[in-house]
Amino acid sequence: GFTLVEMMVVVALIALILGVSLPNLWRSAVRAEMMSQVAVIQQAVGVARIYAIKNSSQVALQFLPEAAPIAKYGIHAWVDSDGNGAFDATEELVGRWPMTGEITINTEVGNSSHDLHQLAGDALGVVFFANGTAMVHGDEIGIGQGAVVLQDTYENKLRITIQGGSGSVLTDMWNY
């Protein structure tokens, strides 16, 4: 048998171990959800760019819709054959990628050098051309970078930057 003091010591040690490990497990679960959304965005960028190159076409990739500064939204890409930045009924849809969980997508506040290219209306996104370059910031083709910020309900933020020349996707996590 064990004495009452020995049992209390064991229970106290278990409580201490749980108290230290549970917050770390929670943070890793939040991080894993954010990283899964990064993978969705990387996939969307890759598919849109490859589709534009393979089909010698102009592909628009929309991150934020019109009139939605913050959105729990799905990303979609289409062949923008008329170059107007809007998904018209006659244009081919390349793909849709939903944002899941409690993740929202937004622009980076206070950093105009990372503003995304404006599509039709207030919609923001990236346009890929047949040679693989992208228009990600302003109306400059193949240069610059644009970014979106993913945020969860716990105020964790992750910036995803898309490079104009290569269409590469870079990821930064930070706290204000």
C-alpha distance (Angstrom), angle and dihedral (degrees) to the residues before:
residue distance angle dihedral
G1 . . .
F2 3.72 . .
T3 3.76 125.9 .
L4 3.78 121.5 -121.5
V5 3.82 90.6 -109.8
E6 3.82 92.0 54.4
M7 3.81 91.0 49.9
M8 3.82 91.0 49.4
V9 3.82 90.7 50.8
V10 3.81 91.3 51.3
V11 3.83 92.0 48.0
A12 3.82 90.4 47.7
L13 3.82 91.3 51.0
I14 3.80 91.5 49.3
A15 3.82 90.4 49.5
L16 3.81 90.4 49.4
I17 3.80 92.7 50.1
L18 3.82 91.4 48.4
G19 3.80 91.2 46.3
V20 3.80 90.7 55.3
S21 3.81 98.8 40.0
L22 3.83 104.0 41.8
P23 3.82 96.7 66.2
N24 3.81 89.2 49.8
L25 3.79 91.4 49.4
W26 3.80 90.3 49.3
R27 3.82 91.8 50.5
S28 3.79 91.4 49.0
A29 3.82 90.8 51.5
V30 3.82 90.6 51.6
R31 3.81 90.5 47.1
A32 3.81 91.1 49.2
E33 3.82 91.2 53.0
M34 3.81 91.2 49.6
M35 3.81 91.9 48.0
S36 3.81 91.1 50.4
Q37 3.81 88.1 57.5
V38 3.81 90.0 48.8
A39 3.80 87.6 55.0
V40 3.82 89.5 52.5
I41 3.81 90.9 52.8
Q42 3.81 92.4 45.6
Q43 3.78 89.4 51.0
A44 3.81 92.2 49.0
V45 3.82 92.0 50.0
G46 3.80 92.1 46.6
V47 3.80 94.9 47.9
A48 3.81 93.1 46.8
R49 3.82 92.8 48.9
I50 3.80 94.9 45.4
Y51 3.81 91.3 46.4
A52 3.81 90.8 52.3
I53 3.82 91.7 50.3
K54 3.82 96.6 43.4
N55 3.80 94.7 46.5
S56 3.82 97.9 35.6
S57 3.77 90.2 -125.9
Q58 3.79 142.1 123.7
V59 3.82 112.6 -102.9
A60 3.80 123.5 -166.9
L61 3.80 118.9 -153.9
Q62 3.81 113.0 -162.9
F63 3.82 118.6 -156.1
L64 3.81 101.1 168.9
P65 3.78 124.8 29.0
E66 3.79 126.0 -138.6
A67 3.81 117.5 -70.7
A68 3.81 94.1 8.1
P69 3.79 112.6 109.0
I70 3.81 89.1 172.0
A71 3.77 119.9 24.8
K72 3.75 142.0 171.0
Y73 3.73 87.6 -144.5
G74 3.75 146.6 150.7
I75 3.77 121.2 -115.8
H76 3.78 116.8 -129.9
A77 3.80 137.8 -176.6
W78 3.78 131.9 -159.4
V79 3.79 140.3 172.6
D80 3.79 102.0 -95.6
S81 3.79 95.9 -155.2
D82 3.80 95.4 167.2
G83 3.84 94.3 42.6
N84 3.80 94.6 -130.5
G85 3.83 95.7 124.8
A86 3.80 93.5 -123.3
F87 3.80 127.9 107.8
D88 3.79 103.5 -116.9
A89 3.80 125.0 -167.7
T90 3.80 92.2 -110.6
E91 3.82 95.0 52.7
E92 3.78 123.8 95.6
L93 3.81 119.1 -112.7
V94 3.81 111.1 -131.4
G95 3.81 97.1 -171.3
R96 3.82 150.3 -43.4
W97 3.80 124.9 -133.5
P98 3.82 117.5 -171.4
M99 3.79 123.5 -145.7
T100 3.79 108.2 -130.3
G101 3.76 137.0 -161.2
E102 3.77 120.2 14.4
I103 3.80 95.4 -38.8
T104 3.81 120.4 130.7
I105 3.78 126.8 -167.0
N106 3.80 122.9 -142.2
T107 3.78 143.1 154.8
E108 3.81 120.4 -90.1
V109 3.79 106.6 -94.6
G110 3.80 116.4 -135.0
N111 3.80 98.2 10.7
S112 3.80 109.8 94.8
S113 3.82 91.3 173.8
H114 3.83 87.3 72.2
D115 3.80 97.8 48.4
L116 3.79 111.9 133.4
H117 3.80 124.1 -123.2
Q118 3.79 112.6 -84.8
L119 3.78 113.8 -119.5
A120 3.82 122.6 -173.6
G121 3.80 114.2 -27.3
D122 3.79 110.7 -22.1
A123 3.80 95.0 -28.2
L124 3.81 115.5 128.0
G125 3.77 129.5 -153.2
V126 3.78 147.9 103.5
V127 3.80 131.7 -71.5
F128 3.82 118.4 -148.9
F129 3.80 120.8 -158.3
A130 3.79 131.6 -151.0
N131 3.82 92.2 -98.8
G132 3.83 91.9 56.8
T133 3.78 98.1 -107.0
A134 3.77 120.6 125.2
M135 3.77 139.0 -144.4
V136 3.81 101.0 -138.6
H137 3.81 104.8 148.6
G138 3.78 125.1 38.6
D139 3.78 113.6 -40.4
E140 3.80 96.5 -46.4
I141 3.78 115.4 123.5
G142 3.79 119.3 -144.1
I143 3.80 97.9 -2.1
G144 3.78 136.1 80.4
Q145 3.74 130.3 29.4
G146 3.77 137.6 -105.1
A147 3.78 129.3 -157.9
V148 3.76 143.8 -163.0
V149 3.79 126.3 -162.5
L150 3.78 122.7 -136.6
Q151 3.79 115.8 -154.4
D152 3.79 131.7 -177.2
T153 3.80 128.1 -155.1
Y154 3.82 90.6 -91.5
E155 3.84 93.0 61.0
N156 3.82 93.5 -106.9
K157 3.80 107.1 151.2
L158 3.75 131.4 -160.3
R159 3.83 123.4 -174.9
I160 3.78 118.0 -148.1
T161 3.80 113.3 -163.5
I162 3.80 123.0 -165.1
Q163 3.81 118.2 -157.0
G164 3.80 117.9 -136.8
G165 3.78 99.9 -142.3
S166 3.79 102.1 46.4
G167 3.78 103.7 14.4
S168 3.81 88.2 -123.8
V169 3.80 117.2 163.9
L170 3.83 119.5 -136.5
T171 3.81 124.3 -171.4
D172 3.82 130.0 -152.4
M173 3.81 127.5 176.3
W174 3.77 117.2 -160.6
N175 3.80 145.2 156.0
Y176 3.79 123.8 -133.3
